[in-house]
Amino acid sequence: MDSGRSWDFDVETMGWELVWFGPDEWLAGSFPVTLEQLLQIRHLFDYGDDEWLGLGDYPIEPHHWPTLIKVLSCPAPEPQNFYFLCAFTAGS
């Protein structure tokens, strides 16, 4: 990523969600993440200059789960699925 580039995200129009895909690579589910929750979990990810985690999909690693379950109150992972933290813009 170009560290000289400035990304101007309007966090008021952004949303985040935990999404997961099954072994067939089809979307299997999603779970909403609020801005307040994002601020509590973003330290788990190597986000570089993407402070709002809006430029990509961030894979969930096994060591992330204890914090994610505590902060998000999300379901525990199922071993056959692949999990990511994703951002979207409201209306998209």
C-alpha positions in Angstrom: 0.0 0.0 0.0 1.2 3.5 -0.8 1.9 5.1 2.6 2.0 8.5 1.0 -1.7 8.2 0.0 -4.3 9.8 2.2 -7.6 8.0 2.5 -10.5 10.1 3.6 -13.2 7.9 4.9 -16.4 9.2 6.4 -16.9 6.8 9.3 -20.5 8.1 9.6 -21.4 6.4 6.3 -19.3 3.2 6.9 -20.2 -0.1 8.4 -18.3 -3.2 9.2 -19.1 -6.8 9.5 -17.6 -10.2 10.3 -18.3 -12.4 7.2 -17.6 -16.0 6.6 -17.5 -18.3 3.7 -18.0 -22.0 3.6 -15.7 -24.6 2.1 -17.5 -24.0 -1.3 -16.4 -20.3 -1.0 -20.0 -19.1 -0.9 -21.0 -16.6 1.7 -22.2 -18.5 4.7 -23.1 -15.7 7.1 -22.3 -12.3 8.5 -22.4 -10.5 11.8 -22.6 -6.7 12.2 -19.7 -4.7 13.9 -20.4 -1.2 15.2 -17.9 1.6 15.2 -17.5 1.3 19.0 -16.8 -2.4 18.6 -14.3 -1.7 15.8 -12.4 0.6 18.0 -12.0 -2.2 20.5 -10.8 -4.8 18.0 -8.8 -3.0 15.3 -5.6 -3.5 17.3 -5.8 -7.2 16.4 -5.2 -6.4 12.7 -2.1 -5.2 10.8 -3.9 -2.3 9.2 -1.0 0.0 8.4 -2.3 3.4 7.3 -5.9 2.0 6.9 -7.0 3.0 10.3 -10.7 2.5 9.6 -10.1 -1.0 8.0 -11.9 0.2 4.9 -9.5 -0.7 2.1 -9.7 -4.5 2.2 -10.9 -7.7 3.9 -9.0 -8.6 7.0 -8.6 -12.4 7.6 -9.6 -13.6 11.1 -6.8 -15.6 12.7 -7.3 -18.2 15.4 -5.8 -15.9 18.1 -8.4 -13.2 17.3 -11.3 -15.3 18.4 -11.2 -14.8 22.2 -11.3 -11.0 21.8 -13.9 -11.1 19.0 -16.3 -13.3 20.9 -15.9 -11.1 24.0 -16.3 -7.7 22.2 -18.8 -8.6 19.5 -20.7 -11.4 21.2 -20.5 -13.2 17.9 -20.9 -16.9 17.4 -17.8 -19.1 17.8 -16.1 -20.0 14.6 -16.8 -23.2 12.8 -13.6 -24.9 11.6 -14.7 -25.4 8.0 -15.4 -21.7 7.4 -13.1 -18.8 6.4 -13.7 -15.5 8.3 -13.0 -11.9 7.5 -13.6 -8.4 8.8 -15.0 -6.3 6.0 -16.1 -2.7 5.6 -18.8 -1.2 3.5 -20.3 2.1 2.7 -23.9 2.7 3.6 -26.1 2.4 0.6 -23.6 0.0 -1.2 
